Amino acid sequence: MSKEKSLFRQSVVFGSYIILILWLVKAVEWAFAANFAHFGIMPRHLLGTIGIFTSPFIHGDFLHLLSNSFSLMLLIIILFFFYDKIALKALLYIYVVTGIFVWIIAREAYHIGASGVIYGIASFILFSGLLRKNQSSLALSFVVLLLYGGMFYGVLPQDGHISWESHLMGLLSGLLVALWMKNEFAGQAELKLYFEKDWEEEDFEDDGENYNFTNPDHQFLYEYQESKDNKEKKD
């Protein structure tokens, strides 16, 4: 199996495991008629810090979870395929830093959902390409910007049902992690050179197949539940 095929397979498997966990958590919640919203982030409350680690796994309903699953799966595949040597470390940093920032600045509500991490990964890939400044990385940044450009609208203050702070903190976390790890990007040169060598040596022929890329849902959901009435609200 070639290196790129192996990397792609590993990326898909890892992303599938993450998505499976999200759905298992929701299935348990549904099966027992439970409400796991209190495992979300409650800003500036000591007990609310548990949500820094648990909130991305909690979703308000199956539609919310379905929407986040597609975006998260695609971005995890891109991250682990093109930044395989630093992907896990970058994902963990984004995961924790986003949660901490939400706990510090967001409104008093139980923030749940994976959209903060989604924004963080997309931001990391975008700014990493700009920092590396080589042709392939810039092209990847352009692709992410093309697919997820609508996410910038989500960081603006909107109505009370939308946790725009979570989107903004995810975007900021991705940028900070990209800057923090910029000295580690050199480890990705091997992958880039390997691909370029293969592309130069192979003689590609048009086999008549057309590959279409659909534009994923730009509605990155990040729910929160008001602490006073325990009523869930979602973006």
C-alpha positions as CSV (number, residue, x, y, z in Angstrom):
1,M,0.0,0.0,0.0
2,S,1.4,3.4,-1.0
3,K,2.2,6.0,1.6
4,E,-0.7,8.3,0.6
5,K,-3.2,5.5,0.6
6,S,-2.1,4.3,4.0
7,L,-2.3,7.9,5.4
8,F,-5.7,8.4,4.0
9,R,-7.0,5.1,5.4
10,Q,-5.6,6.0,8.9
11,S,-7.2,9.4,8.7
12,V,-10.6,8.0,7.8
13,V,-10.4,5.4,10.6
14,F,-9.4,7.9,13.2
15,G,-12.2,10.3,12.1
16,S,-14.7,7.4,12.2
17,Y,-13.8,6.6,15.7
18,I,-14.4,10.2,16.8
19,I,-17.7,10.4,15.1
20,L,-18.7,7.0,16.5
21,I,-18.1,8.3,20.0
22,L,-20.2,11.3,19.4
23,W,-23.1,9.1,18.2
24,L,-22.7,6.7,21.0
25,V,-23.0,9.5,23.6
26,K,-26.1,10.8,21.9
27,A,-27.6,7.3,21.7
28,V,-27.1,6.7,25.4
29,E,-28.7,10.1,26.2
30,W,-31.7,9.3,24.0
31,A,-32.1,5.7,25.3
32,F,-32.3,6.8,28.9
33,A,-34.2,10.0,28.2
34,A,-31.4,11.9,29.8
35,N,-30.1,15.4,29.3
36,F,-26.3,15.7,29.2
37,A,-26.3,19.5,28.7
38,H,-24.9,20.0,32.3
39,F,-21.7,18.4,31.0
40,G,-21.2,21.4,28.8
41,I,-19.0,24.4,29.6
42,M,-20.4,26.8,32.2
43,P,-18.2,29.9,31.9
44,R,-16.5,31.1,35.1
45,H,-18.0,28.3,37.3
46,L,-15.6,25.8,38.8
47,L,-17.8,22.8,38.1
48,G,-18.3,24.2,34.6
49,T,-14.6,23.4,33.8
50,I,-15.5,19.8,33.2
51,G,-17.2,20.9,30.0
52,I,-13.8,21.9,28.6
53,F,-13.2,18.2,28.1
54,T,-16.8,16.8,27.7
55,S,-18.8,19.6,25.8
56,P,-17.7,18.7,22.2
57,F,-19.2,15.2,22.7
58,I,-22.6,16.6,23.7
59,H,-25.2,17.7,21.2
60,G,-28.7,19.0,21.5
61,D,-30.5,16.7,19.0
62,F,-29.7,14.3,16.2
63,L,-29.9,17.0,13.6
64,H,-27.4,19.1,15.4
65,L,-25.1,16.0,15.7
66,L,-25.6,15.1,12.0
67,S,-24.6,18.5,10.9
68,N,-21.4,18.6,13.0
69,S,-20.5,15.0,12.1
70,F,-20.0,15.7,8.4
71,S,-17.9,18.8,8.9
72,L,-15.8,17.3,11.7
73,M,-15.2,14.1,9.7
74,L,-14.0,16.0,6.6
75,L,-11.7,18.3,8.6
76,I,-10.1,15.5,10.6
77,I,-9.3,13.6,7.4
78,I,-7.7,16.7,5.9
79,L,-5.8,17.4,9.1
80,F,-4.4,13.9,9.6
81,F,-3.7,13.4,6.0
82,F,-1.7,16.6,5.2
83,Y,-0.3,17.2,8.7
84,D,0.1,13.6,9.9
85,K,3.2,14.2,12.1
86,I,1.6,16.9,14.2
87,A,-2.1,16.3,13.6
88,L,-2.9,14.7,17.0
89,K,-0.9,17.2,19.0
90,A,-2.6,20.1,17.1
91,L,-6.1,18.6,17.6
92,L,-5.5,18.2,21.3
93,Y,-4.3,21.8,21.6
94,I,-7.2,23.1,19.7
95,Y,-9.6,21.0,21.7
96,V,-8.4,22.3,25.1
97,V,-7.5,25.9,24.2
98,T,-10.9,26.4,22.6
99,G,-12.7,25.1,25.7
100,I,-10.6,27.2,28.1
101,F,-11.3,30.4,26.1
102,V,-15.0,29.7,26.0
103,W,-15.0,29.1,29.8
104,I,-13.3,32.5,30.3
105,I,-15.2,34.8,28.0
106,A,-18.6,33.3,27.0
107,R,-22.0,34.0,28.4
108,E,-23.3,32.0,31.4
109,A,-24.8,29.0,29.7
110,Y,-24.0,25.4,29.2
111,H,-22.1,25.4,25.9
112,I,-22.2,22.1,24.1
113,G,-21.3,20.8,20.7
114,A,-18.3,20.2,18.5
115,S,-18.5,23.3,16.4
116,G,-15.8,25.1,18.4
117,V,-13.4,22.3,17.5
118,I,-14.6,22.4,13.9
119,Y,-13.8,26.1,13.7
120,G,-10.4,25.5,15.3
121,I,-9.4,22.8,12.9
122,A,-10.5,24.8,9.9
123,S,-8.6,27.8,11.2
124,F,-5.5,25.8,11.9
125,I,-5.4,24.4,8.4
126,L,-6.0,27.8,6.8
127,F,-3.4,29.7,8.8
128,S,-0.9,26.8,8.7
129,G,-0.8,27.0,4.9
130,L,-0.3,30.8,5.0
131,L,2.6,30.4,7.5
132,R,4.3,27.6,5.6
133,K,4.1,29.6,2.3
134,N,4.8,26.6,0.0
135,Q,2.7,25.9,-3.0
136,S,0.9,22.8,-1.7
137,S,0.1,24.2,1.7
138,L,-1.2,27.5,0.2
139,A,-3.4,25.4,-2.2
140,L,-4.8,23.5,0.8
141,S,-5.5,26.8,2.6
142,F,-7.4,28.0,-0.4
143,V,-9.5,24.8,-0.6
144,V,-10.4,25.1,3.1
145,L,-11.2,28.8,2.7
146,L,-13.4,27.9,-0.4
147,L,-15.3,25.2,1.5
148,Y,-15.5,26.9,4.9
149,G,-15.4,30.6,4.1
150,G,-19.0,30.9,5.4
151,M,-17.7,30.1,8.9
152,F,-16.4,33.7,9.3
153,Y,-20.1,34.9,9.5
154,G,-20.6,32.6,12.5
155,V,-18.0,34.5,14.6
156,L,-20.1,37.7,14.6
157,P,-22.6,38.4,17.4
158,Q,-26.0,37.1,16.4
159,D,-29.3,36.4,18.2
160,G,-29.4,35.0,21.7
161,H,-29.7,31.4,20.5
162,I,-26.3,31.3,18.8
163,S,-23.0,30.9,20.8
164,W,-20.9,33.1,18.5
165,E,-18.3,33.2,21.2
166,S,-17.6,29.5,20.7
167,H,-17.1,30.0,17.0
168,L,-14.8,33.0,17.6
169,M,-12.8,31.2,20.2
170,G,-12.4,28.2,17.9
171,L,-11.1,30.4,15.1
172,L,-8.7,32.2,17.4
173,S,-7.5,28.9,18.9
174,G,-6.7,27.5,15.4
175,L,-4.7,30.6,14.7
176,L,-2.8,30.5,17.9
177,V,-2.0,26.8,17.6
178,A,-0.8,27.3,14.1
179,L,1.6,30.0,15.3
180,W,2.7,28.0,18.3
181,M,3.5,24.9,16.1
182,K,5.0,26.7,13.1
183,N,8.5,25.4,13.9
184,E,7.2,21.9,13.7
185,F,5.8,22.3,10.1
186,A,9.3,21.3,8.8
187,G,8.4,17.7,9.7
188,Q,5.8,17.7,6.9
189,A,8.3,18.4,4.1
190,E,8.8,14.6,3.6
191,L,5.1,14.1,2.8
192,K,5.1,17.1,0.4
193,L,8.2,16.0,-1.4
194,Y,7.0,12.4,-1.6
195,F,3.8,13.5,-3.3
196,E,5.6,15.8,-5.7
197,K,8.0,13.1,-6.7
198,D,5.2,10.7,-7.4
199,W,3.3,13.2,-9.4
200,E,6.3,14.0,-11.5
201,E,7.1,10.4,-12.2
202,E,3.6,9.1,-12.9
203,D,2.0,9.6,-16.3
204,F,-1.5,10.6,-15.6
205,E,-4.1,9.9,-18.2
206,D,-7.6,11.0,-18.5
207,D,-9.8,8.1,-17.7
208,G,-13.0,9.9,-18.3
209,E,-14.0,10.0,-14.7
210,N,-15.3,13.2,-13.1
211,Y,-14.8,13.9,-9.5
212,N,-17.2,16.4,-7.9
213,F,-16.7,18.0,-4.5
214,T,-19.8,19.2,-2.8
215,N,-19.9,22.2,-0.5
216,P,-20.4,21.0,3.1
217,D,-22.9,22.6,5.4
218,H,-21.6,25.9,6.7
219,Q,-23.9,25.8,9.7
220,F,-21.5,24.8,12.4
221,L,-23.6,24.3,15.4
222,Y,-22.5,25.0,18.9
223,E,-25.4,24.8,21.4
224,Y,-25.8,26.2,24.8
225,Q,-28.4,25.8,27.5
226,E,-29.5,28.7,29.7
227,S,-28.6,28.1,33.3
228,K,-31.8,29.7,34.7
229,D,-34.5,27.6,33.1
230,N,-32.5,24.6,31.8
231,K,-34.0,25.1,28.4
232,E,-31.7,24.2,25.6
233,K,-31.0,26.7,22.8
234,K,-29.0,26.1,19.7
235,D,-27.5,28.0,16.9
